[in-house]
Amino acid sequence: MPIVADNPRGGSLTMGPFSNRTINIGIVTEIVLLVLITEVPVLQTVFHTAPLGWDDCVYLCCIPFVILGIEELRKLIWRHSFPTERV
């Protein structure tokens, strides 16, 4: 998750979520491409995909928050274990 890696020493939540324009453009582009590949019939044929159900979408929307929480916990533990070293 690039936003997590953008601030290795401090917490990711101390930065603004839209502070890195390049990363935000990349995330939006990736989401648009994924929606097109899974929802447009011609692209479904080319990539052998099927439309996602609502339960799949909810599951996929929750995963980044789990990863963010795990990474923040790792940084917190690292900062308390090695206060003078870089993460």
Salt bridges, closest charged atoms under 4 A:
GLU71 OE2 - ARG74 NH2 2.63
